[in-house]
Amino acid sequence: MRSTRSPQRPATPRSRPLRLFLGRPCLALAALAVLAASMLLAGAPAGAVAAGRTLYVTNGDSNDISLFRLGSTGKPVLEPPLMPTGQQPRQLQFSGDGRTAYVATALDDSVHQYRVGDDGRLTVLAPPVRTGDFPFGSLVATSGRTFYTANTADGTVSAFSIGLDGRLNELGEPVATGENSPRGLAMTPGGRFLYVSHGRPAITEDDVEPPGLVVIFAVGPKGELSRVGKPVEVERGGLGMSVTPDGRFLYVACEVLTSVSDRQLFGFAIGADGSLTPVPGSPYRAPDVPISTAVTHDGKHLYVTSGGLNANPDIATKVWGFAIAADGSLEPVPHAPFEAGRGPVGIALGPDGRRAYVSTLRSELLTFAVEANGDLTLIHGPIKTAGLRPLFQSVAIGGLGPH
């Protein structure tokens, strides 16, 4: 979600050869055990120990990152100190192997690069790389080889290749989307198409802002982008997007007040050529001011955080849950919506799909159990992040790679 501030620039261990002690079987067996253990440790990539057991929240106004440990029940436990980063961070994105992480920071037009330690803590991998003006949404390609940012202020998408060492390398100049205010990013599972949502929040009926749009890019073999088809219109303030795991449907949340429009959530069937066709019943209501979306790993349920406006997050307190039908249409789950603090903005699903984690503009983190029918049951929290004001895409689970 856009800040109230205006955009401005401000060694892998080596295994030792095993010496078998002929005539001393006990020592030989012991040596074999040691070798097996060392091979397991040497073969585990950095960050693997923390995979799925660490959670991160980026704090947009204090310019830092909170690290939480996840217990067996999914309970997050904050582990100080907070990790400093650039100005106005959004979501951490992980490389395909989970060993490196990246965070776009809107107020310094940069992506900060980190090595993920075995304990989940982040250390600087390389200096920040420059993006276009005011990077908002970000995404690691499903291949794990490319990183993208949507740059709101100059209408572009920046693309970077991810090297074998995890470092980012720019893939040419940022690519113009041809429309105003690109914000969210989503990609099909096979990595053939990238979708970019556009628009600014619709807060009054007489807004003169252009309509929200989704622009479609074909993705080349090296991650390069070429625009295809015509932009697809949604409501003003196109923001968070999710593609179902089977690649058949795309859902788009639009940042609009209910008093302005009831068209907050759009669903589309994805064609073989990347084209978008509305699913039955689209658009849907998801008051008030939807921000982020998440689809469960089995593709059966969609969740939408309604975070309200930066000026008054207390008016919005809900996460909306929907069942996804075979044709992509949506129906609210039995007891939706679900109370989720003040200004819920970010949402991430745990690796087993049994937990959902929600961040709020009031710097809190809540943990929900995901029930079989799609209902959410609060089980932990709210817990303070110790930072200030998480924003759009502010929750990430460690070591899971791209989604």
C-alpha positions as CSV (number, residue, x, y, z in Angstrom):
1,M,0.0,0.0,0.0
2,R,1.3,3.4,-0.9
3,S,2.8,5.5,1.8
4,T,1.5,8.9,2.7
5,R,4.9,10.2,1.8
6,S,5.5,11.3,-1.7
7,P,7.9,9.4,-3.9
8,Q,11.4,10.9,-3.7
9,R,14.9,9.8,-4.4
10,P,16.8,9.9,-1.5
11,A,32.3,-21.8,0.9
12,T,31.0,-25.0,1.0
13,P,32.9,-27.4,3.4
14,R,35.0,-30.0,1.7
15,S,34.5,-33.6,2.7
16,R,37.7,-35.5,3.8
17,P,38.4,-38.9,2.3
18,L,37.4,-41.8,4.5
19,R,40.1,-44.1,5.7
20,L,38.8,-47.5,6.4
21,F,40.5,-49.1,9.4
22,L,40.9,-52.7,8.3
23,G,40.6,-55.1,11.2
24,R,39.0,-52.3,13.3
25,P,35.3,-52.5,12.3
26,C,34.0,-50.3,15.1
27,L,36.2,-47.5,14.1
28,A,35.3,-48.0,10.5
29,L,31.6,-47.8,11.3
30,A,32.1,-44.7,13.4
31,A,34.0,-43.1,10.6
32,L,31.2,-43.9,8.2
33,A,28.6,-42.3,10.5
34,V,30.8,-39.2,10.7
35,L,31.1,-39.1,7.0
36,A,27.4,-39.5,6.4
37,A,26.6,-36.7,8.9
38,S,29.2,-34.4,7.3
39,M,27.8,-35.1,3.8
40,L,24.3,-34.2,5.0
41,L,25.5,-30.9,6.5
42,A,27.7,-30.1,3.5
43,G,24.9,-30.8,1.0
44,A,22.4,-28.7,2.8
45,P,22.3,-25.2,1.2
46,A,22.6,-22.1,3.4
47,G,19.2,-21.2,4.7
48,A,17.9,-24.8,4.5
49,V,17.8,-25.1,8.3
50,A,15.5,-22.1,8.4
51,A,13.3,-23.2,5.5
52,G,9.7,-22.8,6.5
53,R,10.6,-22.1,10.1
54,T,11.3,-18.4,9.8
55,L,9.0,-15.5,9.0
56,Y,9.9,-12.0,8.1
57,V,8.0,-8.7,8.3
58,T,9.3,-5.6,6.6
59,N,8.5,-2.4,8.5
60,G,7.9,0.4,6.0
61,D,8.3,3.4,8.3
62,S,11.2,2.2,10.5
63,N,13.2,0.8,7.5
64,D,14.0,-2.5,9.0
65,I,13.0,-6.2,8.9
66,S,11.7,-8.3,11.8
67,L,12.6,-12.0,12.1
68,F,10.3,-14.4,13.8
69,R,10.9,-18.1,14.7
70,L,8.0,-20.4,14.0
71,G,7.3,-23.1,16.5
72,S,5.7,-26.4,16.0
73,T,2.2,-24.9,16.4
74,G,3.0,-22.0,14.0
75,K,3.5,-19.5,16.8
76,P,5.8,-16.7,15.8
77,V,8.4,-15.6,18.3
78,L,10.3,-12.4,17.6
79,E,14.0,-12.6,17.6
80,P,15.8,-9.3,18.1
81,P,17.6,-7.3,16.9
82,L,15.7,-5.9,13.8
83,M,17.7,-6.0,10.6
84,P,18.2,-2.5,9.0
85,T,17.5,-2.1,5.3
86,G,16.7,0.7,2.8
87,Q,13.9,3.3,2.9
88,Q,10.4,2.0,2.8
89,P,10.9,-1.8,2.3
90,R,8.1,-4.1,1.1
91,Q,8.2,-7.9,0.8
92,L,11.3,-10.0,1.0
93,Q,11.6,-12.3,-2.0
94,F,13.7,-15.4,-2.0
95,S,15.8,-17.0,-4.7
96,G,14.8,-20.5,-5.9
97,D,17.1,-22.2,-3.5
98,G,16.2,-19.9,-0.6
99,R,19.8,-19.0,0.0
100,T,19.5,-15.3,-1.0
101,A,16.8,-12.7,-0.4
102,Y,15.9,-9.4,-2.0
103,V,13.8,-6.5,-0.8
104,A,12.7,-3.5,-3.0
105,T,12.8,-0.2,-1.1
106,A,10.5,2.5,-2.6
107,L,12.1,5.7,-1.3
108,D,15.6,5.0,-2.4
109,D,14.7,3.2,-5.7
110,S,16.8,0.2,-4.9
111,V,16.8,-3.6,-4.3
112,H,18.9,-4.7,-1.3
113,Q,20.5,-8.1,-1.6
114,Y,21.1,-10.5,1.3
115,R,22.6,-13.9,2.1
116,V,20.2,-16.0,4.2
117,G,22.1,-17.7,7.1
118,D,21.4,-21.2,8.4
119,D,19.7,-19.4,11.3
120,G,17.6,-17.3,9.0
121,R,19.3,-14.0,9.7
122,L,20.2,-11.8,6.8
123,T,23.7,-10.4,6.0
124,V,24.5,-8.1,3.1
125,L,25.4,-10.0,-0.1
126,A,26.2,-7.1,-2.4
127,P,25.5,-3.4,-2.7
128,P,21.9,-2.4,-3.6
129,V,21.0,-2.3,-7.3
130,R,19.0,0.6,-8.8
131,T,15.5,0.1,-10.1
132,G,13.1,2.5,-11.8
133,D,11.4,5.2,-9.8
134,F,9.5,4.1,-6.7
135,P,9.5,0.3,-6.8
136,F,6.3,-1.0,-5.3
137,G,5.6,-4.7,-6.0
138,S,8.3,-7.3,-6.6
139,L,8.5,-10.9,-7.6
140,V,11.0,-13.7,-8.2
141,A,10.2,-15.6,-11.4
142,T,8.9,-19.1,-11.0
143,S,12.2,-20.3,-12.5
144,G,14.0,-18.6,-9.7
145,R,16.4,-17.0,-12.2
146,T,14.9,-13.5,-12.5
147,F,13.7,-10.8,-10.2
148,Y,11.2,-8.0,-11.2
149,T,10.0,-4.8,-9.6
150,A,7.0,-2.7,-10.6
151,N,8.0,1.0,-10.5
152,T,5.1,3.2,-9.8
153,A,6.4,6.7,-10.4
154,D,7.9,6.2,-13.9
155,G,5.6,3.5,-15.3
156,T,8.2,0.7,-15.7
157,V,9.2,-2.8,-14.7
158,S,12.8,-3.5,-13.8
159,A,14.2,-6.9,-14.5
160,F,17.3,-8.5,-13.1
161,S,18.9,-11.9,-13.6
162,I,19.9,-13.9,-10.5
163,G,23.4,-15.2,-10.7
164,L,24.7,-18.5,-9.4
165,D,26.0,-16.6,-6.4
166,G,22.6,-15.0,-5.9
167,R,23.7,-11.5,-7.0
168,L,21.4,-9.4,-9.2
169,N,22.4,-8.2,-12.7
170,E,20.3,-5.7,-14.6
171,L,18.6,-7.1,-17.7
172,G,18.8,-3.8,-19.7
173,E,16.9,-0.7,-19.0
174,P,13.5,-0.8,-17.2
175,V,10.6,-1.7,-19.6
176,A,7.7,0.7,-20.0
177,T,4.3,-0.8,-19.3
178,G,2.6,1.9,-21.3
179,E,0.2,2.8,-18.5
180,N,0.2,4.9,-15.3
181,S,1.2,3.6,-11.8
182,P,2.2,-0.1,-12.1
183,R,2.0,-1.7,-8.7
184,G,1.5,-5.4,-8.3
185,L,3.1,-8.4,-10.1
186,A,2.0,-12.0,-10.7
187,M,3.4,-14.8,-12.9
188,T,2.0,-18.0,-14.3
189,P,3.6,-21.2,-12.8
190,G,5.4,-22.0,-16.0
191,G,6.9,-18.5,-16.1
192,R,5.5,-17.7,-19.6
193,F,3.5,-14.6,-18.6
194,L,3.9,-11.7,-16.2
195,Y,0.9,-9.6,-15.1
196,V,1.3,-6.1,-13.9
197,S,-1.6,-4.3,-12.0
198,H,-2.0,-0.5,-12.4
199,G,-3.8,2.3,-10.7
200,R,-4.1,4.5,-7.6
201,P,-6.5,4.1,-4.7
202,A,-10.1,5.2,-5.5
203,I,-11.1,7.1,-2.4
204,T,-13.9,9.4,-3.8
205,E,-16.5,9.0,-6.4
206,D,-15.2,11.9,-8.4
207,D,-11.6,10.7,-8.6
208,V,-10.1,11.7,-11.9
209,E,-7.5,8.9,-11.7
210,P,-7.6,6.6,-14.8
211,P,-9.2,3.1,-14.5
212,G,-7.2,0.3,-13.0
213,L,-5.6,-2.0,-15.6
214,V,-3.7,-5.3,-15.9
215,V,-0.9,-5.3,-18.5
216,I,0.3,-8.6,-19.9
217,F,3.9,-9.4,-20.7
218,A,5.4,-12.4,-22.4
219,V,8.5,-13.6,-20.7
220,G,11.5,-14.6,-22.8
221,P,14.0,-17.3,-22.2
222,K,16.4,-15.0,-20.3
223,G,13.6,-13.2,-18.4
224,E,13.2,-10.4,-20.9
225,L,9.7,-8.9,-21.3
226,S,7.6,-8.0,-24.3
227,R,4.1,-6.6,-24.0
228,V,1.3,-8.7,-25.5
229,G,-2.4,-8.0,-26.1
230,K,-4.4,-5.1,-24.8
231,P,-4.5,-4.0,-21.1
232,V,-7.5,-5.5,-19.2
233,E,-9.6,-3.0,-17.3
234,V,-10.3,-3.5,-13.6
235,E,-11.4,-1.0,-10.9
236,R,-9.2,1.9,-10.0
237,G,-6.3,1.0,-7.7
238,G,-5.3,-2.4,-9.1
239,L,-3.0,-3.8,-6.5
240,G,-2.4,-7.4,-5.1
241,M,-2.7,-10.3,-7.5
242,S,-2.5,-14.1,-7.2
243,V,-2.4,-16.9,-9.8
244,T,-3.7,-20.3,-8.9
245,P,-1.1,-23.1,-8.7
246,D,-2.5,-24.8,-11.8
247,G,-2.1,-21.5,-13.7
248,R,-5.7,-21.3,-14.8
249,F,-6.9,-18.3,-12.9
250,L,-5.7,-14.8,-11.9
251,Y,-7.3,-12.7,-9.1
252,V,-6.8,-9.0,-8.7
253,A,-7.6,-6.8,-5.7
254,C,-8.4,-3.2,-6.2
255,E,-7.8,-0.5,-3.6
256,V,-11.2,1.1,-3.6
257,L,-13.5,2.3,-0.8
258,T,-16.8,0.5,-0.6
259,S,-18.6,3.8,-0.7
260,V,-17.0,4.5,-4.0
261,S,-17.4,1.1,-5.7
262,D,-18.5,-2.5,-5.0
263,R,-16.0,-3.8,-7.6
264,Q,-13.1,-4.6,-5.4
265,L,-12.0,-8.1,-6.5
266,F,-11.7,-9.4,-10.1
267,G,-11.2,-13.0,-11.3
268,F,-9.9,-14.0,-14.7
269,A,-9.4,-17.3,-16.6
270,I,-5.9,-17.3,-18.1
271,G,-5.8,-18.4,-21.8
272,A,-3.0,-20.3,-23.5
273,D,-1.8,-17.0,-24.9
274,G,-1.9,-15.3,-21.5
275,S,-5.1,-13.5,-22.3
276,L,-7.6,-12.8,-19.5
277,T,-11.3,-13.6,-19.6
278,P,-13.6,-12.7,-16.6
279,V,-14.7,-15.7,-14.6
280,P,-18.5,-16.1,-13.8
281,G,-19.7,-13.5,-11.3
282,S,-16.6,-11.3,-11.5
283,P,-16.1,-8.7,-10.1
284,Y,-16.8,-9.4,-6.4
285,R,-17.1,-7.4,-3.2
286,A,-14.3,-7.5,-0.7
287,P,-14.7,-4.4,1.5
288,D,-13.0,-2.3,2.6
289,V,-10.0,-1.3,0.5
290,P,-8.4,-4.7,-0.5
291,I,-4.6,-4.8,-0.5
292,S,-3.0,-8.2,-0.8
293,T,-4.1,-11.6,-2.0
294,A,-3.0,-15.2,-1.4
295,V,-4.2,-18.5,-2.9
296,T,-3.8,-21.8,-0.9
297,H,-1.3,-24.3,-2.2
298,D,-4.1,-26.7,-3.3
299,G,-5.8,-23.8,-5.2
300,K,-9.1,-24.2,-3.4
301,H,-9.2,-20.9,-1.4
302,L,-8.4,-17.2,-1.9
303,Y,-7.7,-14.7,0.9
304,V,-7.8,-10.9,0.6
305,T,-6.6,-8.5,3.2
306,S,-8.7,-5.3,3.5
307,G,-6.3,-2.8,5.0
308,G,-8.1,0.4,4.6
309,L,-6.3,3.7,3.9
310,N,-3.0,4.9,5.4
311,A,-4.8,7.9,6.9
312,N,-7.1,5.7,9.0
313,P,-6.4,2.0,9.2
314,D,-8.8,1.5,12.1
315,I,-11.8,1.5,9.7
316,A,-10.6,-1.7,8.1
317,T,-10.2,-4.9,10.1
318,K,-11.0,-7.9,7.9
319,V,-9.5,-10.7,5.9
320,W,-11.9,-12.1,3.3
321,G,-11.9,-15.7,2.4
322,F,-13.4,-17.3,-0.8
323,A,-13.8,-20.8,-2.1
324,I,-12.5,-21.2,-5.7
325,A,-14.9,-23.2,-7.9
326,A,-13.9,-25.3,-10.9
327,D,-14.7,-22.5,-13.3
328,G,-12.8,-19.9,-11.2
329,S,-15.8,-18.2,-9.7
330,L,-15.7,-17.3,-6.0
331,E,-18.0,-17.9,-3.1
332,P,-17.3,-16.6,0.5
333,V,-16.2,-19.4,2.8
334,P,-18.7,-20.1,5.6
335,H,-17.8,-17.6,8.3
336,A,-16.0,-14.9,6.2
337,P,-14.9,-12.2,6.8
338,F,-12.4,-12.7,9.7
339,E,-11.3,-10.1,12.2
340,A,-7.5,-9.4,11.7
341,G,-6.5,-6.4,13.8
342,R,-6.3,-2.8,12.5
343,G,-5.4,-2.3,8.9
344,P,-4.5,-5.9,7.7
345,V,-2.2,-5.5,4.7
346,G,0.2,-8.4,4.2
347,I,-0.6,-12.1,4.1
348,A,1.6,-15.2,3.6
349,L,0.7,-18.9,3.8
350,G,2.8,-21.5,5.6
351,P,4.6,-24.2,3.6
352,D,2.0,-26.9,4.6
353,G,-0.9,-24.6,3.9
354,R,-2.2,-25.0,7.5
355,R,-1.3,-21.5,8.7
356,A,-1.9,-17.9,7.4
357,Y,0.1,-15.0,8.7
358,V,-1.2,-11.4,8.5
359,S,0.6,-8.1,9.1
360,T,-1.2,-4.9,9.9
361,L,-0.6,-1.2,9.5
362,R,-0.5,-1.1,13.3
363,S,2.7,-3.1,13.3
364,E,1.2,-6.4,14.5
365,L,1.4,-10.0,13.3
366,L,-1.5,-12.4,13.6
367,T,-1.5,-16.2,13.0
368,F,-4.5,-18.1,11.7
369,A,-5.3,-21.8,11.3
370,V,-6.6,-22.5,7.8
371,E,-9.5,-24.9,8.2
372,A,-10.6,-27.5,5.7
373,N,-13.6,-25.4,4.7
374,G,-11.4,-22.3,4.2
375,D,-12.4,-20.6,7.4
376,L,-9.6,-18.8,9.4
377,T,-9.3,-19.3,13.1
378,L,-7.0,-16.9,15.1
379,I,-4.5,-19.0,17.1
380,H,-1.7,-16.6,17.9
381,G,-1.4,-12.8,18.3
382,P,-1.5,-10.1,17.7
383,I,2.3,-9.9,18.3
384,K,4.2,-6.6,17.8
385,T,6.7,-6.5,15.0
386,A,8.9,-4.0,17.0
387,G,9.1,-1.9,13.8
388,L,6.8,0.7,12.3
389,R,4.1,0.2,9.8
390,P,4.3,-2.9,7.6
391,L,3.0,-2.2,4.1
392,F,1.9,-4.1,1.0
393,Q,3.7,-7.4,0.6
394,S,5.2,-7.1,4.1
395,V,5.1,-10.8,5.2
396,A,7.3,-13.6,3.9
397,I,8.1,-17.2,4.9
398,G,11.8,-18.0,4.9
399,G,13.5,-20.4,2.6
400,L,10.5,-21.3,0.4
401,G,11.8,-19.9,-2.8
402,P,9.5,-18.2,-5.4
403,H,5.8,-19.0,-5.4
